[in-house]
Amino acid sequence: MEDLNAILTPGMLVRHPDQPDWGTGQVQSNVQGRVTVNFRDMGKMVIDSSRIALLPVFDG
């Protein structure tokens, strides 16, 4: 499967499609298909881009 999060760059805001209770997260890094995100209500998580397509947040 292709990298569904290739466009994500540090500083962008995202949500996890299957974990709405985690809140909005800020991308910390995106390296070799692993996106590190600091979620407001869950803390720092590493997401496998081949399995989860994070949802960009444009409204803050």
N, C-alpha and C positions, 0 to 999 in steps of 0.2 A: 504494500500500500504506500502511496506517496505521502510525503510530509504535509499534513493538513495545516500546519502552523508556520510554514516557511516565511510568511509575511510579517510575523510578530517580531517586534524589536523591543529592546529594553525601554521601559517607561510606559509602554502601551498598557491600557487597562483591558482586562478580560474577565469573563465568567466561565465557569465549568458547566457544560450543558447538563450533566447528571447530578451536580451537587449545588443547587441554588442556595443552600444554607451556608455555603462557604463565603458568600458575598463577592464583591468585586476584588480582583487581584491585579497587582502590577507585575508585569514581566520583568524579571531580573536578568535573565540570559536565555539565549536560544542557540544551543550548540549541538550539532550532530543529532538532531531529532529529539533532543531532551530540552524541554522548556521549564525553567525554574520560575515559579510565580509565588509572590508573597500575597496570600489572600487575607483580607481584612479580618475575617472571622475564623480562619483555620490555621494561619501561619504559612510558612514556606513549604511548598510542595513541588516535586519534580514530575512533570507530565510527559508521557511517551507520545510523541507526535504521530506515530503510526497507528495509535489506538484511539486517541481523543482529539477532536477538533475543538479547540477553545473558541469562545465567542467574543469577538472584539466589542468593547463598550465605547461608544462615542458620546454618550450623554453624561459622563461623569458618574 
